[in-house]
Amino acid sequence: QVQLVESGGGLVQPGGSLRLSCAASGRIFSIRTMGWYRQAPGKQRELVAAITSGISTNYADFVGGRFTISRDIVKNTLWLQMNSLKPEDTAVYYCNAVDSFTGLSSWGQGTQVTVSS
C-alpha cells in the first residue's frame, strides 16, 4: 500500500500561483503512474495531470498550459506547479498513485485550493 500526503494548497488571488506537493511512502517501488485530480463542490472528481515513471505527462484540456506536473522518483515526491490560476480552479486537489502490479489506486487526503479576490 502507498501512503500519500499533499501540501501546498491555500487561498490565492486570480492570476496567482501555487505549488502543490505530494510525498509518497510505503510500496513506492510499485508506483507506475502518479497524478493530480481535483473535485469542486457538487462536481465529480476529475483528472488534472498525470505523469508516468518514464516522465511522460498528460494534462486535462482545461489546464491550457498553465500547470506543470513533475516528479522526483528518488525523493518520492510529486509536484503540481499552477500558474495563472482562475476562480474555476477552486477545488480540493488530490494526489493519486497507481500500483503497477495490482492496478490499485491510492489517494491522499486532499488539499484545498481557493482562487478568489
trRosetta pair geometry for C-beta under 8 A, 3 or more apart (Angstrom, degrees):
i j d omega theta_ij theta_ji phi_ij phi_ji
1 26 5.3 -67 96 179 61 147
1 27 5.9 119 47 4 20 116
1 106 6.6 125 -170 -96 70 130
2 24 5.9 -21 -172 -160 109 102
2 25 7.3 144 -160 75 61 38
2 26 4.6 -179 -117 75 35 123
2 27 5.3 -88 -65 56 75 82
2 28 6.4 105 -121 -80 103 55
2 30 7.5 -135 -56 67 112 99
2 31 6.2 84 -97 -73 151 108
2 97 4.8 -78 110 83 158 139
2 99 6.8 -173 -14 -71 119 94
2 106 4.0 -162 69 24 98 164
3 24 7.1 144 78 -157 53 50
3 25 4.8 -20 61 65 103 90
3 26 4.8 119 4 -21 82 124
3 106 7.2 -102 -80 174 20 140
4 22 5.5 -6 -169 -174 101 106
4 23 7.3 154 -153 76 49 46
4 24 5.6 -15 -100 -100 75 71
4 95 4.6 -151 168 95 134 119
4 96 7.5 -95 -17 -90 176 16
4 97 6.0 171 -66 -5 129 114
4 106 5.8 142 -12 125 114 106
4 107 6.6 -108 52 153 131 19
4 108 3.7 -95 111 -69 104 88
5 22 7.0 156 75 -154 39 56
5 23 4.9 -15 59 56 95 96
5 25 8.0 16 0 7 104 106
5 95 7.9 -2 63 40 14 143
5 108 5.9 154 -97 -137 16 113
5 109 7.2 9 -125 14 59 101
6 9 7.2 44 137 -22 113 107
6 20 6.2 -15 -163 -174 104 105
6 21 6.9 150 -155 84 53 50
6 22 5.0 -22 -95 -97 71 80
6 93 6.8 -178 -170 99 156 88
6 94 7.1 -125 -35 -135 150 34
6 95 4.9 173 -72 -12 104 114
6 108 4.4 113 -21 134 98 155
6 109 6.8 -141 30 54 98 69
6 110 6.4 -17 43 -156 142 8
6 111 4.2 -129 122 -22 121 114
7 20 7.3 157 82 -157 39 61
7 21 5.1 -15 61 61 87 99
7 22 7.9 170 19 -80 65 38
7 23 7.7 20 6 -6 108 101
7 111 6.3 154 -114 -93 15 147
8 18 6.2 131 153 169 95 96
8 19 5.4 -91 -162 97 140 56
8 20 4.2 177 79 -115 130 40
8 21 5.0 119 -28 9 130 78
8 111 6.3 63 57 144 64 163
9 18 6.9 42 -126 175 37 146
9 20 6.5 29 -62 -103 69 99
9 93 6.4 174 -86 35 117 110
9 111 3.4 177 -17 151 126 100
9 112 4.9 134 145 67 145 43
9 113 4.8 -112 -142 -66 96 66
10 18 6.4 179 46 -120 91 129
10 112 7.6 86 -72 91 18 80
10 113 7.1 8 43 -118 37 56
10 114 7.3 -83 137 37 32 84
11 114 4.7 -21 -106 74 70 108
11 115 8.0 163 -157 -85 51 25
11 116 6.7 -48 -156 44 96 96
12 16 3.9 -142 172 87 110 138
12 17 7.1 -141 -162 53 153 21
12 18 5.5 -134 -30 -49 151 108
12 85 5.7 65 97 59 127 152
12 113 7.5 -23 19 -165 109 84
12 114 7.3 149 24 84 62 57
12 115 5.7 -25 75 -108 84 69
13 16 4.8 102 60 -26 67 124
13 115 7.3 53 165 -161 12 69
13 116 7.3 -65 -114 87 46 33
13 117 5.4 57 -140 -100 91 66
14 85 6.5 -133 -134 96 41 75
14 86 6.1 34 -137 -126 95 41
14 87 6.0 -33 -84 -41 111 79
14 115 5.8 85 -83 168 61 104
14 116 7.5 29 -38 -113 83 10
14 117 5.9 -40 7 -51 100 97
15 84 6.0 -22 -135 -134 48 51
15 85 6.8 -57 21 51 10 65
16 85 5.4 -31 67 36 67 115
16 115 7.3 -173 48 -130 101 92
17 81 7.2 -6 -170 -177 111 79
17 82 6.2 164 -153 91 62 61
17 83 4.7 -11 -104 -106 104 62
17 84 7.7 21 -79 -13 79 37
17 85 6.7 168 -90 -17 30 106
18 82 5.0 -1 59 58 80 111
18 85 6.7 42 6 -56 98 145
18 113 6.2 -174 65 -129 163 113
19 79 6.1 -13 -176 -167 96 109
19 80 7.1 167 -157 82 50 49
19 81 5.1 -12 -110 -106 88 66
19 82 7.1 -174 -84 21 38 72
20 36 6.8 104 84 -118 144 137
20 79 6.6 150 83 -159 58 53
20 80 4.3 3 52 51 108 99
20 82 7.0 45 -7 -10 98 112
20 93 5.7 -84 -106 108 161 147
20 95 7.9 -171 147 -65 120 99
20 111 6.2 165 -133 67 110 140
20 113 7.5 -64 -68 -66 120 124
21 77 6.2 -24 -164 -168 97 109
21 78 7.3 140 -163 80 47 53
21 79 5.5 -19 -102 -102 64 76
22 34 7.3 179 88 180 140 128
22 36 7.7 -166 -27 -86 139 88
22 77 6.7 147 76 -160 54 57
22 78 4.1 -13 58 60 110 101
22 79 7.4 -162 19 -72 77 32
22 95 3.5 133 -122 -108 145 153
22 108 6.0 -123 -135 -44 107 150
23 76 6.6 58 -164 111 62 93
23 77 5.6 -22 -101 -104 61 83
24 28 5.1 121 126 -107 114 109
24 31 6.6 -1 176 -49 160 160
24 34 7.5 -98 -56 -105 142 138
24 76 4.4 -121 65 172 91 99
24 77 7.1 -162 13 -80 83 32
24 78 7.0 64 -28 -9 110 100
24 95 8.0 -141 -70 146 89 136
24 97 6.1 92 -116 -65 131 154
25 28 6.6 -54 -138 -45 19 116
25 76 6.8 90 -75 139 50 150
26 106 8.0 175 69 -124 144 170
27 30 4.6 -11 153 24 105 118
27 31 7.5 138 113 -39 75 79
27 99 6.7 15 109 -115 131 112
28 31 5.5 -32 -160 -1 52 119
28 76 5.0 -39 -143 -122 155 123
30 99 4.8 9 132 -149 118 84
30 100 5.5 -152 180 35 67 83
30 101 5.2 -59 -150 4 120 107
30 102 7.6 35 163 10 139 90
31 34 6.3 23 174 -57 124 98
31 53 7.0 139 109 -72 75 110
31 97 4.8 -48 -127 -171 116 116
31 98 7.0 105 -150 65 65 47
31 99 6.8 -56 -92 -100 47 46
31 100 6.9 80 154 -17 9 95
32 52 6.3 -22 159 -150 76 82
32 53 5.5 -82 -151 -13 48 113
32 98 5.6 -50 56 90 91 96
32 99 7.4 69 5 166 91 15
32 100 3.6 107 -42 -75 117 104
33 50 5.8 12 -180 180 110 114
33 51 7.1 163 -153 84 67 36
33 52 5.1 -36 -98 -103 80 65
33 53 7.4 -92 -68 -20 43 74
33 97 7.5 163 90 -152 51 47
33 98 4.5 12 58 38 93 120
33 100 8.0 121 -1 -76 72 85
34 50 7.0 171 93 -152 37 69
34 51 5.8 -16 65 62 82 84
34 71 6.0 131 54 -104 132 134
34 78 4.8 -134 139 -89 143 144
34 95 7.1 -11 -172 -173 102 89
34 96 6.6 158 -158 87 54 58
34 97 5.0 -15 -104 -101 84 74
34 98 7.5 -153 -74 15 39 75
35 47 6.3 -32 166 -143 141 94
35 48 7.3 155 171 55 91 74
35 49 6.2 -170 -150 99 81 46
35 50 3.5 -28 -95 -101 115 80
35 51 6.9 159 -84 15 62 61
35 69 7.5 -19 -131 -142 55 156
35 95 7.7 156 86 -157 41 48
35 96 4.7 -16 63 62 85 107
35 98 8.0 32 5 -16 104 102
36 47 7.9 102 85 -164 53 56
36 48 4.3 -44 101 61 97 121
36 49 5.3 21 43 50 102 81
36 50 7.6 -154 25 -73 58 51
36 69 6.4 -156 5 -104 114 118
36 78 7.5 -179 -55 141 90 125
36 80 4.7 30 -51 -68 161 146
36 93 5.9 -8 -170 -173 106 104
36 94 7.1 147 -158 76 54 46
36 95 6.3 -31 -101 -100 65 54
36 96 7.3 179 -85 17 17 89
37 45 5.1 37 157 174 127 103
37 46 6.3 167 -158 83 85 30
37 47 5.6 -51 -103 -100 82 40
37 48 6.0 177 -110 0 22 88
37 93 7.3 158 84 -157 42 55
37 94 4.7 -19 65 62 93 99
37 96 5.7 52 -7 -22 110 127
38 45 7.0 175 89 -149 26 67
38 46 6.2 -24 61 60 73 80
38 48 5.3 68 -9 -52 103 119
38 89 7.8 -54 -176 -167 170 63
38 91 3.9 76 173 108 111 143
38 92 6.7 158 -154 79 66 42
38 93 4.9 -27 -97 -100 89 66
38 94 7.0 173 -87 15 34 76
38 113 7.6 -51 -128 38 124 122
39 43 6.4 -176 -162 85 62 84
39 44 7.0 -84 -124 149 93 25
39 45 4.2 -41 -75 -93 108 73
39 46 7.3 141 -85 11 56 67
39 91 5.7 155 70 -172 27 109
39 92 5.3 -18 60 58 86 94
39 94 7.1 28 -1 -10 102 116
39 110 7.8 -51 37 -124 107 137
40 43 4.4 30 65 34 89 127
40 88 8.0 -40 -86 -170 157 60
40 90 6.4 81 -119 97 106 71
40 91 4.1 -73 -71 -98 71 98
40 92 7.9 170 -83 16 32 66
43 46 7.4 -37 142 -16 114 111
43 91 7.8 -62 63 -114 125 117
45 94 7.0 -16 -146 27 126 136
46 60 6.7 66 147 -104 108 154
47 50 6.4 -33 -163 -34 119 107
47 58 7.8 -12 154 111 135 107
47 60 5.5 158 99 -63 80 110
48 59 7.5 -27 153 -146 52 68
48 60 5.6 -75 -137 6 29 122
48 63 6.7 105 -174 -74 72 113
48 67 6.7 -40 165 99 108 168
48 69 7.9 140 111 -66 94 121
48 80 6.9 33 112 -139 137 147
48 93 7.1 -9 -14 -135 154 100
49 57 6.6 -9 -174 -170 102 101
49 58 6.7 163 -155 85 56 53
49 59 4.8 -11 -105 -106 91 70
49 60 6.9 -100 -62 1 57 80
49 63 6.5 70 -65 -81 103 155
49 67 6.0 -144 -34 114 140 125
49 68 8.0 137 -153 -176 171 14
49 69 3.9 -172 128 -37 134 133
49 80 6.4 149 48 -120 128 109
50 57 7.0 159 85 -153 49 54
50 58 4.8 -4 55 54 95 101
50 69 7.0 74 28 109 4 172
50 96 7.9 -42 -108 73 96 113
51 55 6.4 -10 -173 -139 106 39
51 56 7.0 161 -152 78 57 42
51 57 4.9 -17 -98 -99 83 76
51 58 7.7 -169 -72 20 42 69
51 69 5.0 -162 -36 124 118 120
51 70 7.2 102 -71 -119 169 16
51 71 5.0 -172 103 -17 141 127
51 78 7.3 171 47 -135 123 106
52 55 6.8 -67 72 2 72 15
52 56 4.6 12 30 48 116 92
52 57 7.9 -139 11 -68 73 37
53 73 6.6 70 -146 -98 83 132
53 100 7.9 -29 -12 -59 136 138
55 71 6.9 -154 -105 51 74 108
57 69 5.6 159 -136 64 119 109
59 63 4.3 -85 176 43 118 150
59 67 6.8 160 -134 72 122 102
59 69 7.4 -178 -84 0 89 114
60 63 5.3 116 66 -19 73 98
61 64 7.3 38 161 -58 51 71
62 88 7.9 -105 -175 118 133 122
63 66 5.7 -148 177 44 63 83
63 67 4.7 -85 -151 32 112 107
66 82 6.7 30 134 -159 96 62
66 83 5.2 -144 -171 72 75 74
66 84 4.6 -108 -132 60 116 107
66 85 7.5 143 163 -74 135 43
67 80 6.0 -8 -171 -176 115 92
67 81 6.5 157 -157 83 58 56
67 82 4.9 -12 -105 -104 94 67
67 83 7.1 -180 -81 24 43 69
68 80 7.4 161 79 -156 44 47
68 81 4.5 -3 55 54 95 107
69 78 7.3 -13 -167 -174 92 95
69 79 7.1 161 -153 87 46 59
69 80 5.5 -16 -100 -104 72 74
69 81 8.0 -158 -71 23 26 71
70 78 7.5 163 88 -157 45 52
70 79 4.9 -7 61 58 89 104
70 81 7.3 27 5 -6 110 104
71 77 7.2 173 -152 92 53 51
71 78 5.1 -13 -106 -108 84 72
71 79 7.4 -165 -75 21 40 72
72 75 4.0 15 112 39 125 106
72 76 7.4 -40 95 13 80 20
72 77 4.9 11 50 55 103 92
73 76 7.1 25 -171 -77 33 46
78 95 6.0 140 70 -141 133 118
80 93 7.2 -131 58 177 152 145
82 85 5.7 55 141 -78 110 102
82 89 7.0 143 -175 180 137 150
82 113 7.5 28 56 -146 166 152
85 89 5.0 -107 -158 53 85 149
85 113 7.7 -129 -144 168 140 119
85 115 4.6 -151 143 -108 114 135
86 89 5.1 112 58 -11 68 100
86 115 6.1 91 102 120 22 157
87 90 6.0 -18 -179 -15 53 114
87 115 5.0 -150 -100 99 36 101
87 116 6.2 72 -117 -87 94 60
88 115 7.8 -35 33 64 31 131
89 113 6.4 -55 134 121 93 126
89 115 5.1 58 63 -5 97 143
90 113 6.3 -153 -129 105 42 74
90 114 5.1 35 -129 -129 104 49
90 115 5.1 -130 -60 29 85 80
90 116 7.1 43 -80 -44 135 92
91 113 6.1 5 57 57 58 97
92 110 4.2 17 170 -179 113 129
92 111 7.0 150 -159 69 69 26
92 112 5.5 -38 -101 -94 73 61
92 113 7.5 154 -107 18 22 73
93 110 6.5 145 70 -153 37 71
93 111 5.4 -28 61 63 91 81
93 112 7.8 156 14 -104 77 12
93 113 5.4 41 -16 -8 116 118
94 107 5.5 -13 179 -160 125 101
94 108 5.7 177 -158 57 69 86
94 110 4.8 -37 -84 -92 81 80
95 107 7.1 141 79 -158 57 49
95 108 4.0 49 46 -3 97 128
96 105 5.7 -21 -164 -164 103 110
96 106 7.1 151 -155 77 52 51
96 107 5.8 -15 -101 -100 73 68
96 108 7.7 -108 -60 4 41 82
97 105 7.1 144 74 -155 42 59
97 106 4.8 -12 58 55 94 101
98 103 6.7 -16 -173 -154 100 40
98 104 7.4 166 -149 84 58 31
98 105 5.6 -29 -96 -96 70 70
99 102 4.4 15 97 45 131 93
99 103 6.5 -48 74 8 82 14
99 104 4.9 13 28 52 121 78
99 105 7.8 -141 4 -72 80 24
99 106 7.3 79 -38 -17 95 101
100 103 7.9 31 -150 -69 16 49
107 110 7.9 3 163 -48 105 81
108 111 7.7 -12 119 -21 131 87
